[in-house]
Structure formats: structure tokens, C-alpha cells
Amino acid sequence: MSCKTTLRLASFVFLQLGGCAGEVAGDTAQPSCDDTDPCTVEVEEDSTGCVTTALLCVDLRGDVNRDGVVDLDDPTDDDGEASWTEDAGAIFLANVDDDASSCPPEESLQLLSACHDAADDVVNGAADLADLARIRVGAWPLAPDDATGRLEISAPGASFVRLFLRRDDGVFEHWPAPHELSTRQLRDGVEIAIEATDVVRDLAIWDGLVDLTLVVDGATGPFGPVPAAEDQLQMRVAPIGFADVRAPVTRAHVASLPGEFGADLGDLLVEAGVPGTLQVLGGLTRPFVGDLFHPLTSSMPGGQGPQILRMHAVTMQSPQTAEVLQVFAALQGPDRGGLLLYDPSSPALGNAGSNLLVLPPHTHGEERWPRGRAIRVSSDPSGLGDLDPTFETFLTAQEVGPSLLVDGSWMALPVVSKLMTVVPAKTSRGWALLVADPAGTLDMLETLRQQGHGDALLFEGRQRVVSPAEISIEDLLADIDLLYANAEAAQRIDEAKASIRAATGLTDDELISVPALFQRDAFGLEHLMPSLVSGIALDETTMLLPVPFGPEIDARPFIEDAVADTLAPLGLEPAFIEDWEFHLLAGGLTNVVAVERALAPEPSE
């Protein structure tokens, strides 16, 4: 509220009036004594009549109610302002985009990632100004001539924020420490803009909170010194948002792709009503864009709706450094920035984009995951294995970690997208997990064999590197190595499901089995059939899936029909696309396509 720090000076002016109305007389012209100007004077009725008591006005405000406006007359922008919570509290952005598109080509990712709007102390145009949150200091019209103020910023947050002060001409200019306010500024009130110079990367260094304290002191009233007073506002840098599958895809990123995949993908996106564009990142020697970076978001309330920054986080080293630089530069620009989230000394193969699955917000028992929970696969069943601790620390800082780790020591390429994916679902929770089911697939094929379809071919017309891929149901079920490989995969996946059930409270009805077949290669178990769990939900009704090339039964694609039947109760329809070329490279759709989504809906717990 206005004048939150209210100082009653018993020795100040006591004026006896005939009633508590009208103008207040005194040695200084003062406005009417009513509720419209509580920062100046207060009029009370007591046993002796009407008494005027001077007030010291100290009022610091942020957008506590998150309506996009800082309102000095709205008590909800003041109530609880000193204690940030999930439900209320002012938010500001890490200003790491490049609104002026001024970042030059660089020879290293470190240099390129260090080039962004918060790298300098200048507001780089109107678009940059929109990324800065506002703070206001309420006017104290009757501030004494020697009253001064200052804005103090708590450590360690002070090292990660920058302030800009609005001049009389409306321009915001850098306002360095000690952030002092003159008497005139106290009388007029001021507007301040704030940015963070980086995201929260490690809670041990900074948790994203800053305490801003407005201190007003040095004033001398008519009857002596006026003690200092202060008002405090706690703000938090916007946490990083991970894509929530309940929100629709708004843009897809791919490399220059062979064959008809790119055209088919574009057509499917149009049919699904994806409003954004299919961005082709040319010049890459490998198609796995989805492994190069994670699309992230950061947002704060704005007067015209949320102010959103899109970020692409590079989380692992790549031998094709020049290609990653090219991708990084192509994705950087207005309202778009990049983050490096890996230790350069670590290969961190487990940090690939396909090895991160973030469940939507949920609760389980007394555990709350209001921003979701990360699931990752580790090559070491006892710890992080080949997962870079730098990225894991970042996930914890964004409150989606520590990750729920699944044992992938048995996998040729241990990434979570080969085991499961999260999908929107018409359930009370609003989402479910699709999980690879090799045991169920073998049972399905055995049933077909018993029904007389043993000669039906899987992968008909497909070619592996040096031999045809097609195999009959009869021959597949007679291959002892394949049977053992799928039995092991089924056991390991059951163990992973048990861990997820225990950690999340998901029931068997929320762990939806989809067909999968595995084979053994020199490195471990790998998908024999294109991975259906590498599919991508385009919205709440459409699921992009690879053509599995299962057997044709009665002139129908048997596995595709089975998947459609499985998805129907969830409210999803499959949209199949051929990705055989990528399957041969041990990849899937999530490796090849990186998608951005709209902001997540309200949590459904």
C-alpha cells in the first residue's frame, strides 16, 4: 500500500480544526486531507478534536499482481511485495536475446553466446525496452529539501541485474550503483527498468531472487530530523520453461533433409494447423538438429500479454563446431537468444536433446513439481554416467531437477526418446506416457502367426546398409537372438516403468504401451523398428509418428492401425511420416525435429 512505512511524528504539526474536512492549514501549503493522498498527511479525530500527523512517504512497487502494469493505486501491487511466491510477486527477464540483430559472426560458441542485449548497459531500442520489467517509486510531494534516497540491491543478485532510470524526456538510461535519488526525484516519483544479465544456472551461486530496498533518509522536518524509513520489493528472474506437450507446436526446426521427408513434414504441419514456419537450418552434415539444442522459453507479464523470450540451449559439445555456430547464429535475434549449458571439457553425450523428457507439472504425495520433472537416461545405473553435471545443475536451478534417472547401460544409445515420450491425453491429469513395449509386440506378432499370417513381412521393400531389411513374422519369431534382445529390453523397460511409477504416482493406465522391437548391435540394444516413442505431439489431437513398416494384414497396415486404436482414447490421431533414413542412423523424429511450443497451460495436477 502507499506509505507502507508510516512514521508518525508526535512532535510534528498538531493543528486543531473545527472538523476533519476541508484544507489543512499550516506553515506549508498542503492538499486536502482525504484518502486520495495518504502519503502527505493524515487527519484523525481524537478527544481533543482533529489532529494532523505528518507521514514519511516511502513506496516501492513492482508488478506484484502480475497483470503487466505497475499501479501505485492498486493495493494488490503492494500486498506481500516483500515475499515472492509462486502465486504473486514481480518477475523480470534475463535479457539474453538480440533485439537489434547486432551480434556479429564469432569464431566460438562462448563468444557468440556472450553477445546479447544484456551484455551492454544500453537499451537497444523499443523491442529491448519491452524486455525490461518496470519498478516505480511513489511520489512524496512534501519531501523536505534535504531528503534523499537510494535503492539497495541484495547480494548475490546485485551481480546479475542492471537498472535503468527514466529521464524527464522518457529515455531510460543506465542507473549504476549506488542508485541514488535526489530530493526532486523523491517528490516527483521515478520509474525504473530492470533486467537480469543471465539466467539462473546454479542455485549455489544465485537463486534468481533479488531484494530491492528503497531507503529514504536525511530529511529534516519543522521540528527536527526525520528518521530514515524503507520499503522492500522482492523480485525473481523468470524461470526457464521447458516445452509442455499440452501446448501446441508453433515452429519446427530441421536440417536440410534428404528425400521427401522435409516436404512431407511441412505438409503435415500445415494440415495440423501449426501457425509457425518450418525453419530449415542448412549446411549441416548430420540431420539431428533435435540433438543439438533444447528449445526453451522465458516470460513475464506485459501490458499487452506475456512478454516471451525464446531460447535455444546448446547442451553438448559437437565435433561439428562450425555447424553448431551456424545453428546458434541462425536462431539468435529479436526475442530469441542462446545459452551454453555444458562443460567444454566434457563430451557429455548424454546431454543430447533427445535425452531430456520433462513431465508437465504434477504432485505426488507431498512432493510438488510445479514446473515439471525431468527424466533422463544415464549410461551408469548408479549415477550421472555420461551426463554433464553442468546441465543437471541447470535443470535443478529451473526446478525440474534433480532428474529422475533411468538406467540406460543396456542401450546402444542411451537416450530417453528411445524408451518413452509424454503426450497430451483426455484424462484428469491431462497427459500420459507412451512407453515402448517389445514384449507386447512379440505377443501381437505371435497371435498373427497363429492366425495364419506368418508369411506377412515387416519392413517390406526397406533396405539396411548392406542387406534387405524385410523379414517375415515367422522368421522373426524364430530368431533366438532377437527374442533374447527383446526379452532383455522388456525387462529393463519394466524396471524403468517401476521407477517412474514410484517417483511420479503415474498408474499403469497412464503408462500407455506402443509397439517396439529391439535388436542387439556392437554397443547394446537398439530399435529394430522405427521408434514410435520418438513421436511428437503437434497439438492435443495430432501425433506425428514414424511409419513403423509393420506387416500388412488383410490389406491394412496392422501396426499403424493398432497404434491408432491405442491413441484414440487419449484424444489423439496419428499422422505418419517415413523416417527410415534416420532410423538407419539410430535416430528418430525427436532427433531430427526440434519443436517450439506455445506457453504451457495452467498446471493440471
For each residue, the residues with C-beta under 8 A, 3 or more apart:
1: 4 75 78 79
2: 38 39 57 59 72 73 78 138
3: 6 38 39 55 56 57 58 59
4: 1 58 59 78 231
5: 56 58 229 230 231
6: 3 55 56
7: 54 55 56 226 227 229
8: 53 54 55
9: 12 53 54 221 223 226
10:
11: 223 224
12: 9 53 54 221 222 223
13: 26 27 52 54 222
14: 51 52 53
15: 24 25 26 50 51 52
16: 48 49 50 51
17: 20 22 24 25 43 49 50 52
18: 49 50
19: 22 50
20: 17 33 43 44 45 50
21: 33
22: 17 19 32 33
23: 30 31 32 33
24: 15 17 30 32 33 41 43 52
25: 15 17
26: 13 15 30 52
27: 13 222
28: 142
29:
30: 23 24 26 33 40 41 142
31: 23 37 40 41 141
32: 22 23 24 36 37
33: 20 21 22 23 24 30 41 42 43 52
34: 37
35: 38
36: 32
37: 31 32 34 40 41
38: 2 3 35 42 55
39: 2 3 55 57 59 138 139 140 141
40: 30 31 37 55 57 140 141 142
41: 24 30 31 33 37 52 53 54 55 142
42: 33 38 52 53 55
43: 17 20 24 33 50 51 52
44: 20 50 51 53
45: 20 49 50 51
46: 49 50 51
47:
48: 16 51
49: 16 17 18 45 46
50: 15 16 17 18 19 20 43 44 45 46
51: 14 15 16 43 44 45 46 48
52: 13 14 15 17 24 26 33 41 42 43
53: 8 9 12 14 41 42 44
54: 7 8 9 12 13 41 221
55: 3 6 7 8 38 39 40 41 42
56: 3 5 6 7 140 216 219 226 227 229
57: 2 3 39 40 138 139 140 143 216
58: 3 4 5 140 149 214 216 229 230 231
59: 2 3 4 39 72 78 137 138 214 231
60: 81 135 136 137 138 151 212 213 214 231 232 233
61: 64 70 71 72 77 78 81 135 136 137 138 233
62: 70 77 81 90 133 134 135 136 212 233 235
63: 66 67 68 69 70 77 90 91 133 134 301
64: 61 76 77 78 79 80 81 88 89 90 233
65: 74 76 77 88
66: 63 88 89 90 91 301
67: 63 301
68: 63 301 302 303 304 305
69: 63 303
70: 61 62 63 77 134 135 136
71: 61 74 77
72: 2 59 61 77 136 138 189
73: 2
74: 65 71 77 78
75: 1 78 79
76: 64 65 79 88
77: 61 62 63 64 65 70 71 72 74 81
78: 1 2 4 59 61 64 74 75 81
79: 1 64 75 76 88
80: 64 83 85 88 89
81: 60 61 62 64 77 78 89 90 232 233 234
82: 211 232 233 234
83: 80 89 234
84: 88 89 90 209 234 235 236
85: 80 88 89
86: 370
87:
88: 64 65 66 76 79 80 84 85
89: 64 66 80 81 83 84 85 234 235 236
90: 62 63 64 66 81 84 133 135 233 234 235 236
91: 63 66 133 235 236 237 238 300 301
92: 132 133 161 194 195 196 235 236 237 238 300
93: 131 132 133 195 196 237 238 298 299 300 307 309
94: 118 195 196 197 198 199 237 238 298 309
95: 116 117 118 128 131 132 195 196 197 309
96: 116 117 118 198 199 309 311 337 338 339
97: 116 117 131 309 310 332 333 334 335 336 337
98: 101 102 103 115 116 117 332 333 334 336 337
99: 117 124 125 127 128 131 333 334 335
100: 117 124 125 127 128 334
101: 98 333 334
102: 98 115 124
103: 98 106 112 115 116 329 332
104: 115
105: 112 325 329
106: 103 109 111 112 115 325
107: 111 325
108: 111 112 321 325
109: 106 112 113 314 321 324 325 328 340
110: 113 114 340 344
111: 106 107 108 114 115
112: 103 105 106 108 109 115 325 328 329 332 338
113: 109 110 116 314 328 338 339 340
114: 110 111 119
115: 98 102 103 104 106 111 112 119 332
116: 95 96 97 98 103 113 119 332 337
117: 95 96 97 98 99 100 120 124 128 131 195
118: 94 95 96 162 195 196 197 198
119: 114 115 116 197
120: 117 124
121: 162 174 176
122: 174
123: 128 129 132 164 171 172 173 193
124: 99 100 102 117 120 127 128
125: 99 100 128 129
126: 129 130
127: 99 100 124 130 131 334 335
128: 95 99 100 117 123 124 125 131 132
129: 123 125 126 132 172 193
130: 126 127 302 307
131: 93 95 97 99 117 127 128 195 307 309 335
132: 92 93 95 123 128 129 164 172 193 194 195
133: 62 63 90 91 92 93 193 194 195 235 300
134: 62 63 70 191 192 193 194
135: 60 61 62 70 90 191 192 193 194 212 233 235
136: 60 61 62 70 72 189 190 191 192
137: 59 60 61 149 151 181 185 186 189 190 191 192 214
138: 2 39 57 59 60 61 72 189
139: 39 57 186 187 188 189
140: 39 40 56 57 58 143 147 186 187 189 216
141: 31 39 40 187
142: 28 30 40 41 187
143: 57 140 147 183 186 187 216 219
144: 147 183 219 220 221 226
145: 183
146: 183 218 219 220
147: 140 143 144 183 186 216 217 218 219 226
148: 180 181 182 183 186 216 217 218
149: 58 137 180 181 185 186 214 215 216 217
150: 178 179 180 181 214 215
151: 60 137 163 179 181 192 212 213 214 215
152: 179 212 213 215
153: 157 158 161 163 177 179 210 211 212 213
154: 157 158 210 211 212 213
155: 158 159
156: 159 160 205 206
157: 153 154 160 161 206 208 209 210 211
158: 153 154 155 161 177 210
159: 155 156 206
160: 156 157 196 197 198 206 210 237
161: 92 153 157 158 194 195 196 197 210
162: 118 121 174 194 195 197
163: 151 153 174 175 176 179 192 193 194
164: 123 132 172 173 174 175 192 193 194 195
165: 172 173 175 190 191 192
166: 170 171 172 190 191 192 193
167: 170 171 172 173
168:
169:
170: 166 167
171: 123 166 167
172: 123 129 132 164 165 166 167 193
173: 123 164 165 167
174: 121 122 162 163 164
175: 163 164 165 179 192
176: 121 163 179
177: 153 158
178: 150
179: 150 151 152 153 163 175 176
180: 148 149 150
181: 137 148 149 150 151 185 186 190
182: 148 185 186
183: 143 144 145 146 147 148 186 187
184: 187 188
185: 137 149 181 182 188 189 190
186: 137 139 140 143 147 148 149 181 182 183 189 216
187: 139 140 141 142 143 183 184
188: 139 184 185
189: 72 136 137 138 139 140 185 186
190: 136 137 165 166 181 185
191: 134 135 136 137 165 166
192: 134 135 136 137 151 163 164 165 166 175
193: 123 129 132 133 134 135 163 164 166 172
194: 92 132 133 134 135 161 162 163 164 235
195: 92 93 94 95 117 118 131 132 133 161 162 164
196: 92 93 94 95 118 160 161 199 208 237
197: 94 95 118 119 160 161 162
198: 94 96 118 160 201
199: 94 96 196 237 240 298 311 339
200: 203 206 207 208 237 239 240 397 398
201: 198 205 206 341 393 394 397
202: 205 206 393 394 397
203: 200 206 207 393 396 397
204:
205: 156 201 202
206: 156 157 159 160 200 201 202 203
207: 200 203 397
208: 157 196 200 236 237 239 397
209: 84 157 234 235 236
210: 153 154 157 158 160 161 234 235 236 237
211: 82 153 154 157 232 233 234
212: 60 62 135 151 152 153 154 232 233 234 235
213: 60 151 152 153 154 230 231 232 233
214: 58 59 60 137 149 150 151 230 231 232 233
215: 149 150 151 152 228 229 230
216: 56 57 58 140 143 147 148 149 186 219 228 229 230
217: 147 148 149 227 228 229
218: 146 147 148 228
219: 56 143 144 146 147 216 225 226
220: 144 146 224 225 226
221: 9 12 54 144 224 225 226
222: 12 13 27
223: 9 11 12
224: 11 220 221
225: 219 220 221
226: 7 9 56 144 147 219 220 221
227: 7 56 217
228: 215 216 217 218
229: 5 7 56 58 215 216 217
230: 5 58 213 214 215 216
231: 4 5 58 59 60 213 214
232: 60 81 82 211 212 213 214
233: 60 61 62 64 81 82 90 135 211 212 213 214
234: 81 82 83 84 89 90 209 210 211 212
235: 62 84 89 90 91 92 133 135 194 209 210 212
236: 84 89 90 91 92 208 209 210 239
237: 91 92 93 94 160 196 199 200 208 210
238: 91 92 93 94 298 299 300
239: 200 208 236 298 371 398 399
240: 199 200 296 297 298 311 398
241: 244 296 297 298 299 371 599 600
242: 294 296 356 358 371 372 374 398 400
243: 247 295 296 297 358 595 596 597 600
244: 241 247 358 360 372 597 600 601
245: 360 422 423 424 431 537 597
246: 360 424 430 431 540 600 601 604
247: 243 244 597 598 599 600 601
248: 273 274 538 539 540 597 598
249: 252 269 272 274 276 536 537 538 539 595 596 597
250: 274 275 276 596 597 598
251: 274 276 277 278 279 595 596
252: 249 265 269 274 276 278 279 593 594 595 596
253: 279 281 289 295 331 593 594 595 596
254: 257 262 265 278 279 280 281 287 289 592 593 594
255: 280 281 282 284 286 287 288 289 592
256: 262 280 281 282 283 284
257: 254 261 262 265 280 287 592
258: 261 287 581
259: 578 581
260: 263 264 578
261: 257 258 264 265 577 578 579 581 582 592
262: 254 256 257 265 266 278 280
263: 260 266 267
264: 260 261 267 268 577 578
265: 252 254 257 261 262 268 269 278 544 577 593
266: 262 263 269 270 278
267: 263 264 270 271
268: 264 265 271 272 538 544 575 577
269: 249 252 265 266 272 274 278 538
270: 266 267 273 274
271: 267 268 575
272: 249 268 269 538 539 542 544 575
273: 248 270 539
274: 248 249 250 251 252 269 270 538 539
275: 250
276: 249 250 251 252 596
277: 251
278: 251 252 254 262 265 266 269
279: 251 252 253 254 330
280: 254 255 256 257 262
281: 253 254 255 256 284 289 326 327 330
282: 255 256
283: 256 323 326
284: 255 256 281 287 289 320 323 326 327
285: 320 323
286: 255 320 323 585
287: 254 255 257 258 284 582 585 587 591 592
288: 255 291 292 352 354 582 585 587 591 592
289: 253 254 255 281 284 292 293 327 592 593 594
290: 353 354 589 590 591 592 593 594
291: 288 316 352 353 354 591
292: 288 289 314 318 324 327 353 594
293: 289 312 313 314 315 327 328 331 338 353 594
294: 242 312 313 315 353 356 594
295: 243 253 310 311 312 594 595 596 597
296: 240 241 242 243 310 311 312 313 339
297: 240 241 243 308 309 310 311 596 599
298: 93 94 199 238 239 240 241 308 309 311
299: 93 238 241 306 307 308 309 599
300: 91 92 93 133 238 306 307
301: 63 66 67 68 91 306 307
302: 68 130 305 306 307
303: 68 69
304: 68
305: 68 302
306: 299 300 301 302 599
307: 93 130 131 299 300 301 302
308: 297 298 299 335 599
309: 93 94 95 96 97 131 297 298 299 335 336 337
310: 97 295 296 297 335 336 337 596
311: 96 199 240 295 296 297 298 336 337 338 339
312: 293 294 295 296 327 328 331 332 336 337 338 339
313: 293 294 296 338 339 340 341
314: 109 113 292 293 324 328 338 339 340 341 342
315: 293 294 341 342 348 351 352 353 356 388 391
316: 291 342 347 348 349 350 351 352 388
317: 342 344 346 347 348
318: 292 321 323 324
319:
320: 284 285 286 323 324
321: 108 109 318 324 325
322: 325 326
323: 283 284 285 286 318 320 326 327
324: 109 292 314 318 320 321 327 328
325: 105 106 107 108 109 112 321 322 328 329
326: 281 283 284 322 323 329 330
327: 281 284 289 292 293 312 323 324 330 331
328: 109 112 113 293 312 314 324 325 331 332 338
329: 103 105 112 325 326 332
330: 279 281 326 327
331: 253 293 312 327 328 336 338
332: 97 98 103 112 115 116 312 328 329 336 337 338
333: 97 98 99 101 336
334: 97 98 99 100 101 127
335: 97 99 127 131 308 309 310
336: 97 98 309 310 311 312 331 332 333
337: 96 97 98 116 309 310 311 312 332
338: 96 112 113 293 311 312 313 314 328 331 332
339: 96 113 199 296 311 312 313 314
340: 109 110 113 313 314
341: 201 313 314 315 351 390 391 394
342: 314 315 316 317 346 348 351 388 390 391
343: 346 348 388 389 390
344: 110 317
345:
346: 317 342 343 388 390
347: 316 317 386
348: 315 316 317 342 343 351 386 387 388 390 391
349: 316 352 386
350: 316 355 376 377 378 379 384 385 386 387 388 414 415
351: 315 316 341 342 348 355 387 388 391
352: 288 291 315 316 349 355 415 591
353: 290 291 292 293 294 315 356 590 591 594
354: 288 290 291 415 416 417 418 534 588 590 591
355: 350 351 352 376 377 387 414 415 416 417
356: 242 294 315 353 374 375 376 416
357: 374 375 376 416 417 420 421 422
358: 242 243 244 372 373 374 375 400 422
359: 362 369 372 373 374 375 422 431 504
360: 244 245 246 372 422 430 431 600 603 604
361: 369 370 371 372 600 603 604 605
362: 359 369 372 373 429 504 505 603 605
363: 367 368 369 505 605
364: 367 369 503 504 505
365: 505
366:
367: 363 364
368: 363
369: 359 361 362 363 364 372 373 399 400
370: 86 361 399 603
371: 239 241 242 361 398 399 400
372: 242 244 358 359 360 361 362 369 400
373: 358 359 362 369 400 403 404 503 504
374: 242 356 357 358 359 395 400 401 402 403 404
375: 356 357 358 359 403 404 406 416 420 500
376: 350 355 356 357 387 403 404 405 406 416
377: 350 355 405 406 407 408 411 414 415 416 418 419
378: 350 381 383 384 385 386 387 405 406 407 408 409 414
379: 350 385 386 408 409 411 414
380: 383 384 385 386 409
381: 378 407 409
382:
383: 378 380 405
384: 350 378 380 387 388 389 392 405
385: 350 378 379 380 408 409 414
386: 347 348 349 350 378 379 380 414
387: 348 350 351 355 376 378 384 391 392 403 405
388: 315 316 342 343 346 348 350 351 384 391 392
389: 343 384 392 393
390: 341 342 343 346 348 393 394
391: 315 341 342 348 351 387 388 394 395
392: 384 387 388 389 395 396 401 402 403
393: 201 202 203 389 390 396 397 401
394: 201 202 341 390 391 397 398 401
395: 374 391 392 398 400 401 402 403
396: 203 392 393 399 400 401 402
397: 200 201 202 203 207 208 393 394 401
398: 200 239 240 242 371 394 395 401
399: 239 369 370 371 396
400: 242 358 369 371 372 373 374 395 396 403
401: 374 392 393 394 395 396 397 398
402: 374 392 395 396
403: 373 374 375 376 387 392 395 400
404: 373 374 375 376 499 500 503 504
405: 376 377 378 383 384 387
406: 375 376 377 378 416 419 496 499 500
407: 377 378 381 410 492 495 496
408: 377 378 379 385 411 414 415 419
409: 378 379 380 381 385 414 524
410: 407 488 489 492 524 525
411: 377 379 408 414 415 418 524 525 526
412: 521 522 523 524 525 526 586
413: 418 523 524 526 586
414: 350 355 377 378 379 385 386 408 409 411 524
415: 350 352 354 355 377 408 411 418
416: 354 355 356 357 375 376 377 406 419 420
417: 354 355 357 421 531 533 534 588 590 591
418: 354 377 411 413 415 436 526 527 531 533 534 588
419: 377 406 408 416 435 436 493 496 533
420: 357 375 416 433 434 435 436 496 533
421: 357 417 433 434 533 534 535 536 590
422: 245 357 358 359 360 431 432 433 434
423: 245 431 432 433 434 512 535 537 543 567 570 572
424: 245 246 430 431 537 539 540 570 571 572
425: 429 430 431 432 510 570 571 572
426: 569 570 571
427: 430 431 432 510 570
428: 604
429: 362 425 432 510 604 605
430: 246 360 424 425 427 601 604
431: 245 246 359 360 422 423 424 425 427 604
432: 422 423 425 427 429 506 510 511 512 570
433: 420 421 422 423 500 506 510 511 512
434: 420 421 422 423 512 514 532 533 535
435: 419 420 493 497 511 512 513 514 533
436: 418 419 420 489 493 513 514 516 531 532 533
437: 440 441 490 493 513 514 515 516
438: 441 442 486 487 489 490 493 516 517 518
439: 442 443 486 487 490
440: 437 443 444 513 515
441: 437 438 444 445 486 515 516 517
442: 438 439 445 446 477 483 486 517
443: 439 440 446 447
444: 440 441 447 448 515 562
445: 441 442 448 449 473 476 477 551
446: 442 443 449 450 477
447: 443 444 450 451
448: 444 445 451 453 454 456 473 551 553 558
449: 445 446 452 453 454 473 474 477
450: 446 447
451: 447 448
452: 449
453: 448 449 456 473 551 553
454: 448 449 472 473 474 477
455: 472 473 474
456: 448 453 472 473 551 552 553 558
457: 460 470 471 472 473 551 552
458: 470 471 472 473 476 529 549 550 551
459: 462 469 470 471 529 549
460: 457 470 549 552
461: 470
462: 459 468 469 470 549 580
463: 467 468 469
464: 467 468 469 584
465: 584
466:
467: 463 464
468: 462 463 464
469: 459 462 463 464 549
470: 457 458 459 460 461 462
471: 457 458 459 475 476 479
472: 454 455 456 457 458 475 476
473: 445 448 449 453 454 455 456 457 458 476 477 551
474: 449 454 455 477 478
475: 471 472 478 479
476: 445 458 471 472 473 479 482 517
477: 442 445 446 449 454 473 474 483
478: 474 475
479: 471 475 476 482 483
480: 483 484
481: 484 485 519 520
482: 476 479 485 486 517 519 528
483: 442 477 479 480 486 487
484: 480 481 487 488 520
485: 481 482 488 489 518 519 520 525
486: 438 439 441 442 482 483 489 490 517 518
487: 438 439 483 484 490 491
488: 410 484 485 491 492 518 525
489: 410 436 438 485 486 492 493 516 518 525
490: 437 438 439 486 487 493 494
491: 487 488 494 495
492: 407 410 488 489 495 496
493: 419 435 436 437 438 489 490 496 497
494: 490 491 497 498
495: 407 491 492 498 499
496: 406 407 419 420 492 493 499 500
497: 435 493 494 500 501 511
498: 494 495 501 502
499: 404 406 495 496 502 503
500: 375 404 406 433 496 497 503 504 506 511
501: 497 498 504 505 506 507 508 511
502: 498 499
503: 364 373 404 499 500
504: 359 362 364 373 404 500 501
505: 362 363 364 365 501
506: 432 433 500 501 510 511
507: 501 510 511
508: 501 511
509:
510: 425 427 429 432 433 506 507
511: 432 433 435 497 500 501 506 507 508
512: 423 432 433 434 435 566 570
513: 435 436 437 440 566
514: 434 435 436 437 532 533 563 566
515: 437 440 441 444 529 532 548 550 559 562 563
516: 436 437 438 441 489 527 529 531 532 533
517: 438 441 442 476 482 486 527 528 529
518: 438 485 486 488 489 525 526 527 528
519: 481 482 485 525 526 527 528
520: 481 484 485 524 525 526
521: 412 524 525 526
522: 412
523: 412 413 526
524: 409 410 411 412 413 414 520 521
525: 410 411 412 485 488 489 518 519 520 521
526: 411 412 413 418 518 519 520 521 523 586
527: 418 516 517 518 519 530 531 583 586 588
528: 482 517 518 519
529: 458 459 515 516 517 532 548 549 550 559
530: 527 534 546 547 548 549 579 580 583 588
531: 417 418 436 516 527 534 546 583 588
532: 434 436 514 515 516 529 535 545 546 548 563
533: 417 418 419 420 421 434 435 436 514 516 588
534: 354 417 418 421 530 531 546 588 589 590 591
535: 421 423 434 532 543 544 545 546 574 589 590
536: 249 421 543 544 589 590 593 595
537: 245 249 423 424 540 542 543 544 572
538: 248 249 268 269 272 274 542 543 544 575
539: 248 249 272 273 274 424 542
540: 246 248 424 537 571 572
541: 571 572 573
542: 272 537 538 539 572 573 575
543: 423 535 536 537 538 567 572 573 574 575
544: 265 268 272 535 536 537 538 575 577 589 593
545: 532 535 548 563 574 575 576 577 589
546: 530 531 532 534 535 576 577 578 579 583 588 589
547: 530 560 576 577 578 579 580
548: 515 529 530 532 545 559 560 563
549: 458 459 460 462 469 529 530 580
550: 458 515 529 557 558 559 560
551: 445 448 453 456 457 458 473 558 559
552: 456 457 460 555 556 557 558
553: 448 453 456 556 558
554:
555: 552
556: 552 553 561
557: 550 552 560 561
558: 448 456 550 551 552 553 561 562
559: 515 529 548 550 551 562 563
560: 547 548 550 557 563 564 574 576
561: 556 557 558 564 565
562: 444 515 558 559 565 566
563: 514 515 532 545 548 559 560 566 567 574
564: 560 561 567 568 573 574
565: 561 562 568
566: 512 513 514 562 563 569
567: 423 543 563 564 570 572 573 574
568: 564 565 571 572 573
569: 426 566
570: 423 424 425 426 427 432 512 567
571: 424 425 426 540 541 568
572: 423 424 425 537 540 541 542 543 567 568
573: 541 542 543 564 567 568
574: 535 543 545 560 563 564 567
575: 268 271 272 538 542 543 544 545
576: 545 546 547 560
577: 261 264 265 268 544 545 546 547 589
578: 259 260 261 264 546 547
579: 261 530 546 547 582 583 587 588 589 592
580: 462 530 547 549 583 584
581: 258 259 261 584 585
582: 261 287 288 579 585 587 588 589 591 592
583: 527 530 531 546 579 580 586 587 588
584: 464 465 580 581
585: 286 287 288 581 582
586: 412 413 526 527 583
587: 287 288 579 582 583 591 592
588: 354 417 418 527 530 531 533 534 546 579 582 583 591 592
589: 290 534 535 536 544 545 546 577 579 582 592 593
590: 290 353 354 417 421 534 535 536 593
591: 287 288 290 291 352 353 354 417 534 582 587 588
592: 254 255 257 261 287 288 289 290 579 582 587 588 589
593: 252 253 254 265 289 290 536 544 589 590
594: 252 253 254 289 290 292 293 294 295 353
595: 243 249 251 252 253 295 536
596: 243 249 250 251 252 253 276 295 297 310
597: 243 244 245 247 248 249 250 295 600
598: 247 248 250
599: 241 247 297 299 306 308
600: 241 243 244 246 247 360 361 597
601: 244 246 247 430 604
602:
603: 360 361 362 370
604: 246 360 361 428 429 430 431 601
605: 361 362 363 429
